[in-house]
Every structure is written in structure tokens, then in C-alpha cells.
Amino acid sequence: MTCKSGGDWKTLAVVVSGMTCNHCKKAVEDAVSGVDGISSASVDLNKGLLKVVYDPEQVDFTKVQDAVVRAGYGASQN
Ligand SMILES: [Cu+2]
């Protein structure tokens, strides 16, 4: 992925369903952080929330959702 010099990253919060333990948390984080244009992905397991730092020129909610679904979980916009 290309490195950008600050300022144009955005943050997105996604509601993730189906996570029950730390393995799920890591599976979602790994799947989403591997997407081009995503700088970081972190899951709050208790809240069922995924926080994504992304480049809006490359990534939108659908891309994040695809990655979560591929990992076997559900994603909806909060
Ligand atoms: Cu699990």
C-alpha cells in the first residue's frame, strides 16, 4: 500500500456482528487491515465495533464490509 503524508486519512466506525472472542477480534482486524488503503483496523470486542483508519480515495464502507464478510462476520454502518 502507498504511504501518505498525513492529513487525508479518515476514520470509520463499523458495527461488526458475530464476534465472540479474541480470535474473532484478531480475524476481523487482520482481514480488514490487509485491505489496500486501510492504515489500521482495531476492534472493540465489548462494543462490537471496528474502527478503521482509511484513505477515502481508495476505500469506502463497502470495501470494509467485504473484508469483514470474507472473514466470516457481519458488518453494518453505524
Ligand atoms: Cu472467536
PDB file of the backbone (N, CA, C, O) and the ligand in Angstrom, with CONECT records:
HET     CU  A 101       1
ATOM      1  N   MET A   1       0.838  -1.196   0.000  1.00  0.00           N
ATOM      2  CA  MET A   1       0.000   0.000   0.000  1.00  0.00           C
ATOM      3  C   MET A   1       0.868   1.239   0.000  1.00  0.00           C
ATOM      4  O   MET A   1       2.000   1.220   0.483  1.00  0.00           O
ATOM      5  N   THR A   2       0.338   2.297  -0.536  1.00  0.00           N
ATOM      6  CA  THR A   2       1.130   3.525  -0.598  1.00  0.00           C
ATOM      7  C   THR A   2       1.058   4.286   0.706  1.00  0.00           C
ATOM      8  O   THR A   2       0.041   4.279   1.399  1.00  0.00           O
ATOM      9  N   CYS A   3       2.138   4.929   1.020  1.00  0.00           N
ATOM     10  CA  CYS A   3       2.199   5.696   2.261  1.00  0.00           C
ATOM     11  C   CYS A   3       1.816   7.130   1.961  1.00  0.00           C
ATOM     12  O   CYS A   3       2.317   7.727   1.008  1.00  0.00           O
ATOM     13  N   LYS A   4       0.939   7.677   2.762  1.00  0.00           N
ATOM     14  CA  LYS A   4       0.512   9.048   2.521  1.00  0.00           C
ATOM     15  C   LYS A   4       0.980   9.930   3.661  1.00  0.00           C
ATOM     16  O   LYS A   4       1.058   9.507   4.814  1.00  0.00           O
ATOM     17  N   SER A   5       1.285  11.153   3.311  1.00  0.00           N
ATOM     18  CA  SER A   5       1.832  12.024   4.343  1.00  0.00           C
ATOM     19  C   SER A   5       0.738  12.796   5.062  1.00  0.00           C
ATOM     20  O   SER A   5       0.545  13.993   4.848  1.00  0.00           O
ATOM     21  N   GLY A   6       0.047  12.096   5.898  1.00  0.00           N
ATOM     22  CA  GLY A   6      -0.868  12.671   6.879  1.00  0.00           C
ATOM     23  C   GLY A   6      -1.935  13.619   6.374  1.00  0.00           C
ATOM     24  O   GLY A   6      -1.789  14.218   5.309  1.00  0.00           O
ATOM     25  N   GLY A   7      -2.991  13.753   7.125  1.00  0.00           N
ATOM     26  CA  GLY A   7      -3.986  14.760   6.821  1.00  0.00           C
ATOM     27  C   GLY A   7      -5.200  14.244   6.093  1.00  0.00           C
ATOM     28  O   GLY A   7      -6.309  14.724   6.329  1.00  0.00           O
ATOM     29  N   ASP A   8      -5.019  13.266   5.202  1.00  0.00           N
ATOM     30  CA  ASP A   8      -6.179  12.849   4.434  1.00  0.00           C
ATOM     31  C   ASP A   8      -6.711  11.463   4.799  1.00  0.00           C
ATOM     32  O   ASP A   8      -7.537  10.914   4.070  1.00  0.00           O
ATOM     33  N   TRP A   9      -6.260  10.898   5.897  1.00  0.00           N
ATOM     34  CA  TRP A   9      -6.856   9.658   6.388  1.00  0.00           C
ATOM     35  C   TRP A   9      -8.150   9.991   7.114  1.00  0.00           C
ATOM     36  O   TRP A   9      -8.262  11.026   7.771  1.00  0.00           O
ATOM     37  N   LYS A  10      -9.112   9.109   6.987  1.00  0.00           N
ATOM     38  CA  LYS A  10     -10.365   9.300   7.720  1.00  0.00           C
ATOM     39  C   LYS A  10     -10.617   8.099   8.622  1.00  0.00           C
ATOM     40  O   LYS A  10     -10.012   7.039   8.462  1.00  0.00           O
ATOM     41  N   THR A  11     -11.519   8.292   9.567  1.00  0.00           N
ATOM     42  CA  THR A  11     -11.860   7.216  10.488  1.00  0.00           C
ATOM     43  C   THR A  11     -13.312   6.813  10.291  1.00  0.00           C
ATOM     44  O   THR A  11     -14.199   7.650  10.127  1.00  0.00           O
ATOM     45  N   LEU A  12     -13.524   5.506  10.313  1.00  0.00           N
ATOM     46  CA  LEU A  12     -14.856   4.959  10.111  1.00  0.00           C
ATOM     47  C   LEU A  12     -15.128   3.963  11.232  1.00  0.00           C
ATOM     48  O   LEU A  12     -14.268   3.149  11.569  1.00  0.00           O
ATOM     49  N   ALA A  13     -16.324   4.030  11.805  1.00  0.00           N
ATOM     50  CA  ALA A  13     -16.715   3.043  12.805  1.00  0.00           C
ATOM     51  C   ALA A  13     -17.748   2.111  12.197  1.00  0.00           C
ATOM     52  O   ALA A  13     -18.747   2.559  11.635  1.00  0.00           O
ATOM     53  N   VAL A  14     -17.503   0.818  12.312  1.00  0.00           N
ATOM     54  CA  VAL A  14     -18.366  -0.192  11.704  1.00  0.00           C
ATOM     55  C   VAL A  14     -18.863  -1.129  12.795  1.00  0.00           C
ATOM     56  O   VAL A  14     -18.082  -1.574  13.635  1.00  0.00           O
ATOM     57  N   VAL A  15     -20.152  -1.429  12.786  1.00  0.00           N
ATOM     58  CA  VAL A  15     -20.711  -2.397  13.719  1.00  0.00           C
ATOM     59  C   VAL A  15     -20.481  -3.795  13.147  1.00  0.00           C
ATOM     60  O   VAL A  15     -20.927  -4.106  12.043  1.00  0.00           O
ATOM     61  N   VAL A  16     -19.777  -4.636  13.917  1.00  0.00           N
ATOM     62  CA  VAL A  16     -19.478  -5.989  13.453  1.00  0.00           C
ATOM     63  C   VAL A  16     -20.272  -6.988  14.284  1.00  0.00           C
ATOM     64  O   VAL A  16     -20.260  -6.939  15.514  1.00  0.00           O
ATOM     65  N   SER A  17     -20.961  -7.891  13.600  1.00  0.00           N
ATOM     66  CA  SER A  17     -21.735  -8.901  14.315  1.00  0.00           C
ATOM     67  C   SER A  17     -21.066 -10.262  14.211  1.00  0.00           C
ATOM     68  O   SER A  17     -20.354 -10.539  13.245  1.00  0.00           O
ATOM     69  N   GLY A  18     -21.293 -11.097  15.192  1.00  0.00           N
ATOM     70  CA  GLY A  18     -20.814 -12.477  15.159  1.00  0.00           C
ATOM     71  C   GLY A  18     -19.509 -12.717  15.899  1.00  0.00           C
ATOM     72  O   GLY A  18     -19.051 -13.857  15.978  1.00  0.00           O
ATOM     73  N   MET A  19     -18.900 -11.674  16.440  1.00  0.00           N
ATOM     74  CA  MET A  19     -17.632 -11.861  17.161  1.00  0.00           C
ATOM     75  C   MET A  19     -17.915 -12.290  18.601  1.00  0.00           C
ATOM     76  O   MET A  19     -18.756 -11.712  19.289  1.00  0.00           O
ATOM     77  N   THR A  20     -17.183 -13.327  19.036  1.00  0.00           N
ATOM     78  CA  THR A  20     -17.413 -13.800  20.396  1.00  0.00           C
ATOM     79  C   THR A  20     -16.158 -13.808  21.257  1.00  0.00           C
ATOM     80  O   THR A  20     -16.268 -13.839  22.483  1.00  0.00           O
ATOM     81  N   CYS A  21     -14.993 -13.782  20.675  1.00  0.00           N
ATOM     82  CA  CYS A  21     -13.786 -13.908  21.481  1.00  0.00           C
ATOM     83  C   CYS A  21     -12.626 -13.180  20.806  1.00  0.00           C
ATOM     84  O   CYS A  21     -12.789 -12.564  19.753  1.00  0.00           O
ATOM     85  N   ASN A  22     -11.457 -13.263  21.428  1.00  0.00           N
ATOM     86  CA  ASN A  22     -10.302 -12.555  20.903  1.00  0.00           C
ATOM     87  C   ASN A  22      -9.837 -13.091  19.562  1.00  0.00           C
ATOM     88  O   ASN A  22      -9.215 -12.375  18.777  1.00  0.00           O
ATOM     89  N   HIS A  23     -10.144 -14.359  19.303  1.00  0.00           N
ATOM     90  CA  HIS A  23      -9.801 -14.899  17.988  1.00  0.00           C
ATOM     91  C   HIS A  23     -10.599 -14.189  16.900  1.00  0.00           C
ATOM     92  O   HIS A  23     -10.065 -13.846  15.846  1.00  0.00           O
ATOM     93  N   CYS A  24     -11.875 -13.974  17.168  1.00  0.00           N
ATOM     94  CA  CYS A  24     -12.728 -13.261  16.218  1.00  0.00           C
ATOM     95  C   CYS A  24     -12.201 -11.838  16.006  1.00  0.00           C
ATOM     96  O   CYS A  24     -12.105 -11.350  14.880  1.00  0.00           O
ATOM     97  N   LYS A  25     -11.870 -11.204  17.101  1.00  0.00           N
ATOM     98  CA  LYS A  25     -11.335  -9.836  17.048  1.00  0.00           C
ATOM     99  C   LYS A  25     -10.116  -9.782  16.132  1.00  0.00           C
ATOM    100  O   LYS A  25     -10.008  -8.903  15.278  1.00  0.00           O
ATOM    101  N   LYS A  26      -9.198 -10.736  16.321  1.00  0.00           N
ATOM    102  CA  LYS A  26      -7.981 -10.735  15.528  1.00  0.00           C
ATOM    103  C   LYS A  26      -8.279 -11.076  14.066  1.00  0.00           C
ATOM    104  O   LYS A  26      -7.671 -10.510  13.157  1.00  0.00           O
ATOM    105  N   ALA A  27      -9.211 -11.997  13.846  1.00  0.00           N
ATOM    106  CA  ALA A  27      -9.558 -12.376  12.469  1.00  0.00           C
ATOM    107  C   ALA A  27     -10.094 -11.161  11.709  1.00  0.00           C
ATOM    108  O   ALA A  27      -9.738 -10.940  10.552  1.00  0.00           O
ATOM    109  N   VAL A  28     -10.942 -10.383  12.362  1.00  0.00           N
ATOM    110  CA  VAL A  28     -11.509  -9.199  11.715  1.00  0.00           C
ATOM    111  C   VAL A  28     -10.419  -8.149  11.489  1.00  0.00           C
ATOM    112  O   VAL A  28     -10.318  -7.569  10.408  1.00  0.00           O
ATOM    113  N   GLU A  29      -9.613  -7.914  12.514  1.00  0.00           N
ATOM    114  CA  GLU A  29      -8.548  -6.910  12.368  1.00  0.00           C
ATOM    115  C   GLU A  29      -7.578  -7.286  11.249  1.00  0.00           C
ATOM    116  O   GLU A  29      -7.190  -6.433  10.451  1.00  0.00           O
ATOM    117  N   ASP A  30      -7.185  -8.558  11.188  1.00  0.00           N
ATOM    118  CA  ASP A  30      -6.250  -8.998  10.152  1.00  0.00           C
ATOM    119  C   ASP A  30      -6.861  -8.851   8.768  1.00  0.00           C
ATOM    120  O   ASP A  30      -6.208  -8.379   7.837  1.00  0.00           O
ATOM    121  N   ALA A  31      -8.125  -9.260   8.639  1.00  0.00           N
ATOM    122  CA  ALA A  31      -8.783  -9.210   7.331  1.00  0.00           C
ATOM    123  C   ALA A  31      -8.892  -7.768   6.843  1.00  0.00           C
ATOM    124  O   ALA A  31      -8.626  -7.473   5.678  1.00  0.00           O
ATOM    125  N   VAL A  32      -9.284  -6.886   7.740  1.00  0.00           N
ATOM    126  CA  VAL A  32      -9.544  -5.503   7.318  1.00  0.00           C
ATOM    127  C   VAL A  32      -8.237  -4.729   7.142  1.00  0.00           C
ATOM    128  O   VAL A  32      -8.120  -3.922   6.220  1.00  0.00           O
ATOM    129  N   SER A  33      -7.262  -4.961   8.007  1.00  0.00           N
ATOM    130  CA  SER A  33      -6.029  -4.183   7.882  1.00  0.00           C
ATOM    131  C   SER A  33      -5.225  -4.601   6.656  1.00  0.00           C
ATOM    132  O   SER A  33      -4.305  -3.890   6.250  1.00  0.00           O
ATOM    133  N   GLY A  34      -5.564  -5.766   6.051  1.00  0.00           N
ATOM    134  CA  GLY A  34      -4.880  -6.191   4.841  1.00  0.00           C
ATOM    135  C   GLY A  34      -5.405  -5.548   3.567  1.00  0.00           C
ATOM    136  O   GLY A  34      -4.851  -5.759   2.488  1.00  0.00           O
ATOM    137  N   VAL A  35      -6.473  -4.762   3.685  1.00  0.00           N
ATOM    138  CA  VAL A  35      -7.061  -4.133   2.502  1.00  0.00           C
ATOM    139  C   VAL A  35      -6.248  -2.909   2.100  1.00  0.00           C
ATOM    140  O   VAL A  35      -5.867  -2.103   2.949  1.00  0.00           O
ATOM    141  N   ASP A  36      -5.983  -2.773   0.798  1.00  0.00           N
ATOM    142  CA  ASP A  36      -5.268  -1.594   0.303  1.00  0.00           C
ATOM    143  C   ASP A  36      -6.006  -0.321   0.689  1.00  0.00           C
ATOM    144  O   ASP A  36      -7.223  -0.232   0.528  1.00  0.00           O
ATOM    145  N   GLY A  37      -5.287   0.644   1.190  1.00  0.00           N
ATOM    146  CA  GLY A  37      -5.902   1.919   1.535  1.00  0.00           C
ATOM    147  C   GLY A  37      -6.370   1.988   2.971  1.00  0.00           C
ATOM    148  O   GLY A  37      -6.907   3.007   3.405  1.00  0.00           O
ATOM    149  N   ILE A  38      -6.169   0.891   3.724  1.00  0.00           N
ATOM    150  CA  ILE A  38      -6.526   0.907   5.136  1.00  0.00           C
ATOM    151  C   ILE A  38      -5.257   0.928   5.969  1.00  0.00           C
ATOM    152  O   ILE A  38      -4.405   0.046   5.869  1.00  0.00           O
ATOM    153  N   SER A  39      -5.159   1.952   6.784  1.00  0.00           N
ATOM    154  CA  SER A  39      -3.957   2.158   7.584  1.00  0.00           C
ATOM    155  C   SER A  39      -3.993   1.332   8.860  1.00  0.00           C
ATOM    156  O   SER A  39      -2.983   0.749   9.256  1.00  0.00           O
ATOM    157  N   SER A  40      -5.150   1.281   9.503  1.00  0.00           N
ATOM    158  CA  SER A  40      -5.249   0.459  10.698  1.00  0.00           C
ATOM    159  C   SER A  40      -6.692   0.052  10.944  1.00  0.00           C
ATOM    160  O   SER A  40      -7.634   0.733  10.540  1.00  0.00           O
ATOM    161  N   ALA A  41      -6.833  -1.082  11.622  1.00  0.00           N
ATOM    162  CA  ALA A  41      -8.152  -1.596  11.961  1.00  0.00           C
ATOM    163  C   ALA A  41      -8.087  -2.099  13.388  1.00  0.00           C
ATOM    164  O   ALA A  41      -7.247  -2.940  13.709  1.00  0.00           O
ATOM    165  N   SER A  42      -8.956  -1.599  14.249  1.00  0.00           N
ATOM    166  CA  SER A  42      -8.962  -2.108  15.611  1.00  0.00           C
ATOM    167  C   SER A  42     -10.385  -2.363  16.082  1.00  0.00           C
ATOM    168  O   SER A  42     -11.293  -1.566  15.848  1.00  0.00           O
ATOM    169  N   VAL A  43     -10.552  -3.490  16.748  1.00  0.00           N
ATOM    170  CA  VAL A  43     -11.877  -3.935  17.179  1.00  0.00           C
ATOM    171  C   VAL A  43     -12.016  -3.737  18.681  1.00  0.00           C
ATOM    172  O   VAL A  43     -11.121  -4.076  19.456  1.00  0.00           O
ATOM    173  N   ASP A  44     -13.151  -3.184  19.071  1.00  0.00           N
ATOM    174  CA  ASP A  44     -13.546  -3.180  20.474  1.00  0.00           C
ATOM    175  C   ASP A  44     -14.558  -4.315  20.632  1.00  0.00           C
ATOM    176  O   ASP A  44     -15.723  -4.191  20.254  1.00  0.00           O
ATOM    177  N   LEU A  45     -14.083  -5.414  21.197  1.00  0.00           N
ATOM    178  CA  LEU A  45     -14.899  -6.621  21.262  1.00  0.00           C
ATOM    179  C   LEU A  45     -16.163  -6.414  22.104  1.00  0.00           C
ATOM    180  O   LEU A  45     -17.231  -6.917  21.753  1.00  0.00           O
ATOM    181  N   ASN A  46     -16.044  -5.681  23.202  1.00  0.00           N
ATOM    182  CA  ASN A  46     -17.203  -5.480  24.078  1.00  0.00           C
ATOM    183  C   ASN A  46     -18.309  -4.698  23.391  1.00  0.00           C
ATOM    184  O   ASN A  46     -19.493  -4.980  23.578  1.00  0.00           O
ATOM    185  N   LYS A  47     -17.916  -3.720  22.602  1.00  0.00           N
ATOM    186  CA  LYS A  47     -18.911  -2.899  21.914  1.00  0.00           C
ATOM    187  C   LYS A  47     -19.296  -3.478  20.565  1.00  0.00           C
ATOM    188  O   LYS A  47     -20.285  -3.051  19.969  1.00  0.00           O
ATOM    189  N   GLY A  48     -18.521  -4.457  20.069  1.00  0.00           N
ATOM    190  CA  GLY A  48     -18.776  -4.991  18.734  1.00  0.00           C
ATOM    191  C   GLY A  48     -18.504  -3.959  17.650  1.00  0.00           C
ATOM    192  O   GLY A  48     -19.154  -3.943  16.605  1.00  0.00           O
ATOM    193  N   LEU A  49     -17.529  -3.099  17.922  1.00  0.00           N
ATOM    194  CA  LEU A  49     -17.235  -2.012  16.990  1.00  0.00           C
ATOM    195  C   LEU A  49     -15.840  -2.160  16.393  1.00  0.00           C
ATOM    196  O   LEU A  49     -14.881  -2.520  17.076  1.00  0.00           O
ATOM    197  N   LEU A  50     -15.760  -1.873  15.110  1.00  0.00           N
ATOM    198  CA  LEU A  50     -14.487  -1.874  14.406  1.00  0.00           C
ATOM    199  C   LEU A  50     -14.168  -0.437  14.020  1.00  0.00           C
ATOM    200  O   LEU A  50     -14.980   0.248  13.398  1.00  0.00           O
ATOM    201  N   LYS A  51     -12.979   0.007  14.395  1.00  0.00           N
ATOM    202  CA  LYS A  51     -12.557   1.345  13.988  1.00  0.00           C
ATOM    203  C   LYS A  51     -11.501   1.209  12.906  1.00  0.00           C
ATOM    204  O   LYS A  51     -10.491   0.527  13.081  1.00  0.00           O
ATOM    205  N   VAL A  52     -11.753   1.873  11.785  1.00  0.00           N
ATOM    206  CA  VAL A  52     -10.864   1.768  10.633  1.00  0.00           C
ATOM    207  C   VAL A  52     -10.309   3.140  10.300  1.00  0.00           C
ATOM    208  O   VAL A  52     -11.053   4.117  10.224  1.00  0.00           O
ATOM    209  N   VAL A  53      -8.997   3.212  10.101  1.00  0.00           N
ATOM    210  CA  VAL A  53      -8.384   4.431   9.584  1.00  0.00           C
ATOM    211  C   VAL A  53      -8.071   4.169   8.121  1.00  0.00           C
ATOM    212  O   VAL A  53      -7.324   3.246   7.798  1.00  0.00           O
ATOM    213  N   TYR A  54      -8.638   4.977   7.236  1.00  0.00           N
ATOM    214  CA  TYR A  54      -8.598   4.637   5.805  1.00  0.00           C
ATOM    215  C   TYR A  54      -8.387   5.872   4.936  1.00  0.00           C
ATOM    216  O   TYR A  54      -8.571   7.013   5.358  1.00  0.00           O
ATOM    217  N   ASP A  55      -7.989   5.578   3.696  1.00  0.00           N
ATOM    218  CA  ASP A  55      -7.840   6.611   2.680  1.00  0.00           C
ATOM    219  C   ASP A  55      -9.130   6.662   1.865  1.00  0.00           C
ATOM    220  O   ASP A  55      -9.431   5.717   1.136  1.00  0.00           O
ATOM    221  N   PRO A  56      -9.892   7.743   1.975  1.00  0.00           N
ATOM    222  CA  PRO A  56     -11.193   7.794   1.297  1.00  0.00           C
ATOM    223  C   PRO A  56     -11.082   7.735  -0.227  1.00  0.00           C
ATOM    224  O   PRO A  56     -12.076   7.474  -0.904  1.00  0.00           O
ATOM    225  N   GLU A  57      -9.898   7.971  -0.770  1.00  0.00           N
ATOM    226  CA  GLU A  57      -9.750   7.851  -2.222  1.00  0.00           C
ATOM    227  C   GLU A  57      -9.706   6.389  -2.672  1.00  0.00           C
ATOM    228  O   GLU A  57      -9.973   6.082  -3.834  1.00  0.00           O
ATOM    229  N   GLN A  58      -9.367   5.495  -1.749  1.00  0.00           N
ATOM    230  CA  GLN A  58      -9.240   4.088  -2.127  1.00  0.00           C
ATOM    231  C   GLN A  58     -10.291   3.189  -1.500  1.00  0.00           C
ATOM    232  O   GLN A  58     -10.575   2.106  -2.011  1.00  0.00           O
ATOM    233  N   VAL A  59     -10.868   3.638  -0.393  1.00  0.00           N
ATOM    234  CA  VAL A  59     -11.680   2.740   0.419  1.00  0.00           C
ATOM    235  C   VAL A  59     -13.009   3.400   0.763  1.00  0.00           C
ATOM    236  O   VAL A  59     -13.066   4.590   1.073  1.00  0.00           O
ATOM    237  N   ASP A  60     -14.072   2.613   0.704  1.00  0.00           N
ATOM    238  CA  ASP A  60     -15.343   3.078   1.245  1.00  0.00           C
ATOM    239  C   ASP A  60     -15.925   1.966   2.128  1.00  0.00           C
ATOM    240  O   ASP A  60     -15.312   0.914   2.309  1.00  0.00           O
ATOM    241  N   PHE A  61     -17.108   2.220   2.667  1.00  0.00           N
ATOM    242  CA  PHE A  61     -17.672   1.253   3.604  1.00  0.00           C
ATOM    243  C   PHE A  61     -17.814  -0.133   2.985  1.00  0.00           C
ATOM    244  O   PHE A  61     -17.570  -1.140   3.650  1.00  0.00           O
ATOM    245  N   THR A  62     -18.204  -0.187   1.722  1.00  0.00           N
ATOM    246  CA  THR A  62     -18.429  -1.478   1.069  1.00  0.00           C
ATOM    247  C   THR A  62     -17.175  -2.351   1.081  1.00  0.00           C
ATOM    248  O   THR A  62     -17.254  -3.563   1.282  1.00  0.00           O
ATOM    249  N   LYS A  63     -16.022  -1.726   0.864  1.00  0.00           N
ATOM    250  CA  LYS A  63     -14.769  -2.482   0.868  1.00  0.00           C
ATOM    251  C   LYS A  63     -14.474  -3.067   2.242  1.00  0.00           C
ATOM    252  O   LYS A  63     -14.026  -4.207   2.367  1.00  0.00           O
ATOM    253  N   VAL A  64     -14.738  -2.259   3.277  1.00  0.00           N
ATOM    254  CA  VAL A  64     -14.532  -2.729   4.642  1.00  0.00           C
ATOM    255  C   VAL A  64     -15.498  -3.878   4.929  1.00  0.00           C
ATOM    256  O   VAL A  64     -15.119  -4.898   5.504  1.00  0.00           O
ATOM    257  N   GLN A  65     -16.739  -3.693   4.520  1.00  0.00           N
ATOM    258  CA  GLN A  65     -17.759  -4.714   4.742  1.00  0.00           C
ATOM    259  C   GLN A  65     -17.373  -6.025   4.047  1.00  0.00           C
ATOM    260  O   GLN A  65     -17.504  -7.102   4.629  1.00  0.00           O
ATOM    261  N   ASP A  66     -16.899  -5.928   2.805  1.00  0.00           N
ATOM    262  CA  ASP A  66     -16.475  -7.127   2.073  1.00  0.00           C
ATOM    263  C   ASP A  66     -15.417  -7.897   2.862  1.00  0.00           C
ATOM    264  O   ASP A  66     -15.491  -9.120   2.979  1.00  0.00           O
ATOM    265  N   ALA A  67     -14.440  -7.181   3.399  1.00  0.00           N
ATOM    266  CA  ALA A  67     -13.357  -7.845   4.125  1.00  0.00           C
ATOM    267  C   ALA A  67     -13.882  -8.520   5.386  1.00  0.00           C
ATOM    268  O   ALA A  67     -13.456  -9.623   5.727  1.00  0.00           O
ATOM    269  N   VAL A  68     -14.804  -7.862   6.076  1.00  0.00           N
ATOM    270  CA  VAL A  68     -15.374  -8.442   7.298  1.00  0.00           C
ATOM    271  C   VAL A  68     -16.187  -9.691   6.952  1.00  0.00           C
ATOM    272  O   VAL A  68     -16.099 -10.709   7.637  1.00  0.00           O
ATOM    273  N   VAL A  69     -16.971  -9.601   5.893  1.00  0.00           N
ATOM    274  CA  VAL A  69     -17.803 -10.729   5.486  1.00  0.00           C
ATOM    275  C   VAL A  69     -16.933 -11.903   5.042  1.00  0.00           C
ATOM    276  O   VAL A  69     -17.230 -13.055   5.357  1.00  0.00           O
ATOM    277  N   ARG A  70     -15.853 -11.606   4.308  1.00  0.00           N
ATOM    278  CA  ARG A  70     -14.944 -12.679   3.894  1.00  0.00           C
ATOM    279  C   ARG A  70     -14.343 -13.402   5.091  1.00  0.00           C
ATOM    280  O   ARG A  70     -14.059 -14.597   5.024  1.00  0.00           O
ATOM    281  N   ALA A  71     -14.151 -12.673   6.188  1.00  0.00           N
ATOM    282  CA  ALA A  71     -13.608 -13.287   7.400  1.00  0.00           C
ATOM    283  C   ALA A  71     -14.668 -14.083   8.154  1.00  0.00           C
ATOM    284  O   ALA A  71     -14.351 -14.805   9.099  1.00  0.00           O
ATOM    285  N   GLY A  72     -15.929 -13.951   7.737  1.00  0.00           N
ATOM    286  CA  GLY A  72     -16.983 -14.764   8.322  1.00  0.00           C
ATOM    287  C   GLY A  72     -17.885 -14.039   9.313  1.00  0.00           C
ATOM    288  O   GLY A  72     -18.594 -14.669  10.098  1.00  0.00           O
ATOM    289  N   TYR A  73     -17.851 -12.708   9.269  1.00  0.00           N
ATOM    290  CA  TYR A  73     -18.661 -11.926  10.214  1.00  0.00           C
ATOM    291  C   TYR A  73     -19.561 -10.972   9.441  1.00  0.00           C
ATOM    292  O   TYR A  73     -19.505 -10.888   8.214  1.00  0.00           O
ATOM    293  N   GLY A  74     -20.383 -10.265  10.183  1.00  0.00           N
ATOM    294  CA  GLY A  74     -21.293  -9.316   9.534  1.00  0.00           C
ATOM    295  C   GLY A  74     -20.864  -7.892   9.827  1.00  0.00           C
ATOM    296  O   GLY A  74     -20.292  -7.620  10.883  1.00  0.00           O
ATOM    297  N   ALA A  75     -21.131  -6.990   8.911  1.00  0.00           N
ATOM    298  CA  ALA A  75     -20.761  -5.579   9.117  1.00  0.00           C
ATOM    299  C   ALA A  75     -21.909  -4.681   8.703  1.00  0.00           C
ATOM    300  O   ALA A  75     -22.528  -4.893   7.660  1.00  0.00           O
ATOM    301  N   SER A  76     -22.190  -3.683   9.518  1.00  0.00           N
ATOM    302  CA  SER A  76     -23.182  -2.684   9.117  1.00  0.00           C
ATOM    303  C   SER A  76     -22.679  -1.305   9.531  1.00  0.00           C
ATOM    304  O   SER A  76     -21.886  -1.165  10.463  1.00  0.00           O
ATOM    305  N   GLN A  77     -23.152  -0.314   8.829  1.00  0.00           N
ATOM    306  CA  GLN A  77     -22.701   1.041   9.091  1.00  0.00           C
ATOM    307  C   GLN A  77     -23.376   1.541  10.356  1.00  0.00           C
ATOM    308  O   GLN A  77     -24.568   1.308  10.553  1.00  0.00           O
ATOM    309  N   ASN A  78     -22.648   2.210  11.197  1.00  0.00           N
ATOM    310  CA  ASN A  78     -23.254   2.579  12.483  1.00  0.00           C
ATOM    311  C   ASN A  78     -23.897   3.963  12.427  1.00  0.00           C
ATOM    312  O   ASN A  78     -24.452   4.427  13.423  1.00  0.00           O
TER     313      ASN A  78
HETATM  314 CU    CU A 101     -13.918 -16.050  18.330  1.00  0.00          CU2+
END
